[in-house]
C-alpha cells in the first residue's frame, strides 16, 4: 500500500504470494487496483495458484470472509495508488500493511499521506525498500529517513534486478524463474521477515 504508484506493491504482492505458497500454505491474492496488474500476471501463469480474485475495496470484506471459509492461510491485497478512500478500506481490512518505498525523494515525500491512512486504520504497518540500486547508499539513507516514522523498516531490501521483470512477463515469480538467483533470495528473506511481523 502506498499513495504513489510504481513503488513495487504488485511486485511484492505476487512474489510474496508465491513464496508463501512454496511453504505449503493456501494463498489468495485480491487485486483491488483498477490497472489489474496482479490479475494480468495471474492469467499468464501456467499454474492455477495462487488464487487471484479481482475485487473493489468495497467488496474486500466479503472476499476475506469467503477466503476464510475456503481455508486460505494468507490473503494478500494489491491496492491502488492515489486512491485515499480505497486505500483506507484496504488498510482497515488488513492484518499487516506493507508499504513498499523506492529510495528516492518522490516516494519519501509521499509517506506522510500514507501515514495518515495507517494511523486512521489502527493496523500495524511496515516499510520495505524496493527497486533499490545495487551499487548505492540511497537505500541506507532512505531507511534512516523511514525509521523516523516509528514503523519497522525491513532489513531486507528489494533491489532493481532484471529477474523481476523477466519472471513477471512469463507469469512466474523470481523463485520459479531463477531459484538460485539473488532476487529469489531477497524475496525468501523478505517473506520470512514479514511473517515475523504478523
N, C-alpha and C positions, 0 to 999 in steps of 0.2 A: 504494500500500500504506500502511496506517496502522491503528492499533489502535482508532481511533474512527470510527464511522460518520458519514456526512454531510460528510466532508471534501472531496469532489469527485473521488474515484477514478473513478467511472463517467463523469462528465462529461469528464475529461481523457482517459480511455481512448478513448471513442467519437470525440471531436473530433480527437485526435491521429492516430487510425487513418485517418480521412477525409483529414486533411491530408497524411499520408504517401502515401496513395493518389493524391491530386491531383498529386503529383510523378511519378507513373508507377510507383510501387512496388506489388508484390503484397503485400497486407496481410491478416493474420488477427487476430481478437480471440478470446481464450479467456475465457469468463465462468465463473469459479470461485465466484462469490458465489451462495449459495442463493436470494437475492432475485431473481436473474436479470434485473436492470435492463438490462444490455447486450443480452441476448438479446431482451428485450421491445422495446427500441429497434430492433433488427435486424428484427424481424417487422413493424414499422410502416414500414420503408423501402420505397421503390418500386424501389430498386436491389438487386442481388444481392451487392454488395460494400460494405464489406469483408466477408470471410468470417467468420462468427461461429459459434463452437462452444461448447456448454455442456459443462463437464467438472469433475470434482472435482480438488482439488490432487494427489491420489494418481495421477490419470490424466495429469497435466501432462507428464511426461517423454515418454509415448507420443505425445501431441498435438504436442509440439515436434518429435519425430522425424518424424512424418507431415508437418508443415508444411515442414520442410527438404526432404523428398522431393518435395513439391509446388511447390517454388520460392518459398515465402513469404519475402519480404525482411525484413519486420518482423512479429513476433508479439507482440501486446500483451495483457497479462493483467489482468483486473479481479478483484481479490481481495476476499475477505470481511473485514469489520471484526470486531474482538473474537474472533478465532479464531487463537490463537497457533500451534497445530500446523499448521493450514492455511497461515497466513502464512509460517511457517518453510519449508515445502516450496516455496511460490511464490518466496520470496526466493532459495532455493538454486538454483532453475532459471533465474533471471533474469540477463541481462547488465547491466541497469541497473535499480535500484529507484527509482521516482519516488514521493515522499511528498507528497501534497497536504495543506496545512495551512491551516485558516481562521485569520485573525488574531484569535483570542480565547483567553481563559485556559483553557478546557476543552481545546481542541486542543493548545495548547502544553504542558499538563500531561500529555497522553498520549504525548508524544515519547519520554520515557525508555524506555517499554515497547517502542516501535518500534525504538529504537536497539539494544536487546538483540538483537532478531531480526536486524538488519542486521549487527551485529558477529559474530554466530554464523554468518551466511551467508558473510562474507568478500567480498561483492559490492559494487561501487560503488553509491552512492545519492546522490540529490539531493532538496532540498526545493523545492516550488512553492507559493507562497502563492495560495490560491484563495478565491473568494467574498469578495473584498476590497471594503470600502466605497469608493465612488468619491470621496467627499469626507471623508477622514480620514487621520490619521497612523498609524493602527493597523497598516497593512501594513509601514511602515518600521520601526516599533518591533518588530514580530514578526520581521522579517528580521534585526534586530540580535540578538534572542534566539536565533534558529535558527543564526546564524553561529557561536555559541559551541560548537555540537556538532561542528564541524570538517568538515562536509559542504558542498558547493557549494549556494548558495541562488540559485534562478533570479532574474535581474534582471527577468524578465517576470512581472508579477503578473496573475492572472486575476480580473477584477472581477465583482461581483454585477451582472449585466445581464439584462434580460428576454429578450434574444435567445437565451440558452442554453436557457431553459425552453421558449420557443416553438419553437425548432428541434427539440429532442428530442421534443416532443409530436408533431410531424409527421414524425418519423423521419429528420430531417436533421441536419447539422452546421451551425454558425453560418456557415461559409463557403458552404454551399449555400443557406441560408435568407436571409442578408443579406451577400453577398460583400464589400461595401464598408464594412460596419459595424465598430465598434470591437472587438466580440467576435471577429470573424473575423481582424482584425489581430493581436489578442493571441494567438490560437491559432497563427497562422502564425509569429509571432515566437518563441513558446514552442517550437514544433516544431523550428525552426532551432537554437535553443539546446540542446535535448535531443539532437539529432543530434551536436552537437559534444561531448557528454559520453559518447557511446557509444564 
